[in-house]
Amino acid sequence: MELSTLQTSLTTAATDLLLGVVALFFSYFLYQQSNVGRGRIWGTAFLLLALGAIVGGVKTGLVLDDTTVKVLQQPFFFSLSITVSLFVLGVLWDFQGGYLKEWQDRGLLAIGGAFYLITVLFSGVFLLFLAYAATAMLFAGVVYFMLYLRKEVKGALWVSVGIALTLVAFGVQASKAISFHLIWDFDHNGVFHLIQLLAVTLLYIGVQKGMRLEKECVVREMKLPSEV
């Protein structure tokens, strides 16, 4: 295997791999705080995002035959499809006060799986996938901004801003119109990853703030009996 000779492919791959490593660390830290409920949902979302980014980086940065590319596309689209569903589950968890209805997790994961199957059965549907992801992100952003206005979830503003940046990144990638040169050449895909790096960091900060508040609430509840 050889590295691509296109500089934009190399910068796209490098930024994708960096995004994957960052998301992997964020996933680890969230699992360290809680491996159930909110922590599991968001930790798994960041983990699958990391998987998709790392696979995408390998797929873009190396010169691969068509068969290998098709094989790598499977975990790439699967992980990103389920990641979007987990983002919506995280929204519902916070909006409903810390629980999910049984049909919600199964239904949303099934929708994510369905969009993955569409990418398997049909070629050239990446824009359709972006539309699915953008719709889910728009819903999540609106809900988190509402939670911020109501002061119901700590860190909700950070999450909503991170989601807004994600939508901007989707627009950049779909338009294919933005590129720049800074030591190396970056095309719209590289710009997408750079924006996503900032967006994912803001998302993590917001989710982590909410996790910290939940932890404080649990500690207070544990102390109540001894205080009576």
Beta strands, then each sheet from edge to edge (+ up, - down):
strand 1: 2-3
strand 2: 62-63
strand 3: 180-181
strand 4: 185-186
sheet 1: 1+ 2-
sheet 2: 3+ 4-
end
